[in-house]
């Protein structure tokens, strides 16, 4: 086991160090010349990353593990916040798509509701794989007009959640996170530091009267959604590269004492990291040529280490079942494996064996979610509340028991929508999805 760990540690260390140096350089290039204000949360995060990197370079790896772990969790919290705003913007995008035909000339709808419903059913049944069929059902549910009472909607959510009974609790936890995100539950109250502009845009969108909307207010709403969408996208990219660099720092601290290193490669990477750290601390932004000239020496090295790492063929025993030093190495090995995976924000916690989800678990989670959601729905205009319902239903496991139920839901959703602009917009969006998949309408 110790031999396996040394091999794993060496490959992970080499990959992480090279990747950190390259990402740190790119990150430094993108640092803003000045932050929006002196108390910017981004300035604080950047400073903490540079400080942790400096401490690692100073040989304090053993002292950093807890700090890096806490910082990693903080970045995850930031990403969750950004995702909550992004999901809320998608709700407003949903709403604006459905009023678009009142203000913008669009292609005419030359298919009847009955014919469209038939095409949608054929489109669902076209692939043989159940997973693809379910994805198509979820997509269709997310695009159809929503005309449900709250009680009916809550019942559909509850019934869908029962699919998790007996399964791993992580699945239910993930679903509840998705539901809260797309339901605006996570952005109520005062905005967190650094999200004032995003919060302000959503507040402004919430105050727009959709009943009295005209062409000017429609275009204004579109511009607000576009502006906020660009901000959210940039923040997601920022959180992702920050987490990637913290993951690599974590790997270096976990493996450094055991890794066999290439002195030449390590020298170039360390010089880049140390040089950029000093520039940041001095408030400089121009990268000197001698650092840039070191980059070619690292080309292809990260990929080489990553490829060799992927070819490793061993599995650690569950660390809690291994005593002493071997157990510590197993624990580190498990953590490094997760940090080296493609899941940047993966949890590093090892789940102990636990019972599957019970009906009581589902009831408790559903009741909690409904209690959080009810005041949110009450505060929203009807079209926005319908957008929340549509998005959340599209995330849920398929809750229909037969093709007949699916067909009835499609026909009822289209038939109950008295707003012609909204109905035609939904029909057009559904046709676009089918056409993009290469399905020929009949």
Buried (B, 14 or more C-beta within 10 A) or exposed (E): BEEBBBBBBBBBBBBBBBBBBBBBBEBBEEBEEEBEEEEBBBBBBBEBBBBBBBBBBEEEBEEBBEBBBEBBEBBBEBBBBBBBBBBBBBBBBBBBBBBBBBBEEEEEBEBEBEEBBBBBBBBBEBEEEEEEBBBBBBBBBBBBBBBBEBEEBBEBBBBBBBBBBEEEBEBBEEBBBBBBBBBBBBBEEEBBEBBEEBBEBBEEBBEBEBEEBEEEBBEBBBEBBEBBBEBBEEBBEBBBBBBBBBBBBBBBBBBBEBBEEBEEBBEBBBBBBBBBBEBBEEEEEEBEEEBEEBEEBBEEBBEEBBEBBEEBEEEBEBBEEBEEEBBEBBBBBBBBBBBBEEEBBBEBEEEEEEEEBEEEBBEEBBEEBBEBBEEBBEEBBEBBBBBBBBBBBBBBBBBBEEEEEBBEBBBBBBBEBEBEBBBBBBBBBBBEBBEEEEBEBE
